[in-house]
Amino acid sequence: MSYPQSSFFAASPEDTARLAEDLSSALTQLLPAGVVIFLEGELGAGKTTFSRYFIQSLGHTGNVKSPTYTLVEPYELEGVVVYHFDLYRLSDPEELEYMGVRDYFRDNAICLVEWPEKGGQSLAKADLVISISSMREGRRFTIEALSTKGTKLLQLCKRV
């Protein structure tokens, strides 16, 4: 089965924020279904910045910390829990099994996973993969649906 792909160019942080808002707005229409989003890109590409805008657009009003050292930061919001993973410092995917990672991937949970390739088979399958490329004049977001849920999310999003 072939799933859709789309791209978005962000010339500014405000453009990135608008993309995050669009995706979060579309995603709220799919709840309580759980959604898994992988974020890919080089170090400094903007994965955490996108995550921050995304979590804030879902209603979080405090700081959004990078979970680089804790591996995961939970955000309990009205009607949904967002788990923000950063697996950059993960040395072995088995560490995820010890922390009960499979319990995070459930209905009514949104999982944003930075550096998913480090998680191996311990992670749930992604509904969306967002690849971020740095360019001199901004960021290129390539968004690929990998499930029916991801396809629906792309269809509901205005900017992509």
C-alpha positions in Angstrom: 0.0 0.0 0.0 1.3 3.5 -0.9 0.9 6.3 1.6 1.1 10.0 0.8 4.0 12.4 1.3 4.1 16.1 1.4 6.6 18.9 2.1 6.6 22.3 3.7 9.2 25.0 3.6 9.7 27.1 6.8 11.6 30.3 6.2 11.2 31.4 9.8 10.5 30.0 13.3 7.0 31.4 12.9 6.5 29.2 9.8 7.6 26.2 11.8 5.1 27.2 14.6 2.3 27.4 12.0 3.1 24.0 10.7 3.1 22.6 14.2 -0.2 24.3 15.0 -1.8 22.8 11.8 -0.6 19.3 12.6 -1.7 19.5 16.2 -5.1 20.9 15.2 -5.6 18.1 12.6 -4.4 15.5 15.2 -7.0 16.6 17.8 -9.7 15.5 15.3 -8.3 11.9 15.5 -8.2 11.6 19.3 -8.6 9.4 21.3 -6.6 7.3 18.9 -2.9 7.2 19.7 -0.5 8.7 17.2 3.2 8.1 16.8 5.4 10.7 15.0 9.0 10.2 14.3 11.2 13.2 13.9 14.3 12.8 11.8 17.1 15.2 10.9 20.7 16.1 11.6 21.7 17.5 15.0 20.4 21.1 15.1 17.9 20.6 12.3 15.0 21.7 14.5 13.4 18.6 15.8 13.1 19.9 19.4 12.0 23.3 18.2 9.2 21.7 16.2 8.3 19.5 19.2 8.1 22.6 21.5 5.7 24.4 19.1 3.7 21.3 18.6 3.3 20.6 22.4 2.5 24.3 23.1 -0.1 24.3 20.3 -1.9 21.4 22.0 -2.3 23.6 25.1 0.9 23.3 27.2 1.7 26.6 28.7 5.0 25.9 30.5 8.5 25.2 29.2 9.0 22.3 26.9 12.3 20.7 27.9 14.5 18.7 25.7 14.4 15.1 27.0 18.0 14.4 25.9 19.1 13.2 29.4 15.8 11.8 30.6 14.9 10.1 27.3 11.2 11.0 27.7 9.2 14.0 29.0 5.5 13.6 29.6 3.0 16.4 29.1 -0.5 15.7 30.5 -2.9 18.0 28.6 -6.7 18.1 28.5 -7.8 14.8 27.0 -4.4 13.6 25.8 -0.9 12.8 27.1 2.1 13.8 24.9 5.3 11.8 25.4 8.3 13.6 23.9 11.2 11.2 23.4 14.8 12.1 22.5 16.8 9.0 21.9 20.1 10.8 20.9 22.0 9.6 24.0 20.5 6.1 24.0 23.3 3.5 23.8 21.2 0.4 23.5 17.6 -0.1 22.4 17.2 -2.6 25.3 17.3 0.4 27.7 13.8 1.3 26.4 12.5 -2.2 27.3 13.7 -1.7 30.9 11.8 1.6 31.1 8.6 0.0 29.8 8.5 2.0 26.5 5.7 -0.1 25.1 3.3 1.3 27.7 3.7 4.8 26.3 2.3 3.8 22.9 -1.4 3.6 23.6 -4.7 5.2 22.8 -5.0 8.8 23.8 -1.3 9.3 23.7 0.8 11.3 21.2 4.4 10.1 21.0 6.9 12.4 19.4 10.2 10.5 18.9 13.5 12.3 18.0 16.3 10.0 16.8 13.9 7.0 16.3 16.6 5.0 14.5 18.3 4.5 17.9 15.2 2.8 19.3 15.3 -0.2 17.0 12.4 -2.7 17.3 11.5 -1.4 20.7 9.4 1.5 19.3 5.9 1.3 17.9 5.5 1.8 14.2 5.2 5.5 13.2 2.1 7.0 11.7 4.0 10.0 10.4 7.7 10.6 9.8 8.7 14.2 9.7 12.2 14.7 8.2 13.7 18.1 8.7 16.5 19.4 6.6 18.4 22.6 7.4 18.9 25.0 4.5 20.6 28.4 4.4 17.2 30.1 4.0 15.2 28.0 6.4 14.0 24.4 7.0 12.4 21.8 4.7 9.9 19.5 6.4 9.1 16.3 4.5 6.1 14.6 6.0 5.4 11.0 5.1 2.4 9.0 6.2 3.1 5.4 7.1 -0.4 4.3 8.2 -4.1 5.0 7.6 -4.1 7.3 10.6 -1.1 9.2 9.3 -2.8 9.5 5.9 -5.9 11.0 7.6 -3.7 13.4 9.6 -2.1 14.7 6.4 -5.5 15.1 4.7 -6.7 17.2 7.7 -3.7 19.4 7.7 -4.0 22.7 5.8 -0.4 23.6 5.2 1.0 20.3 3.7 
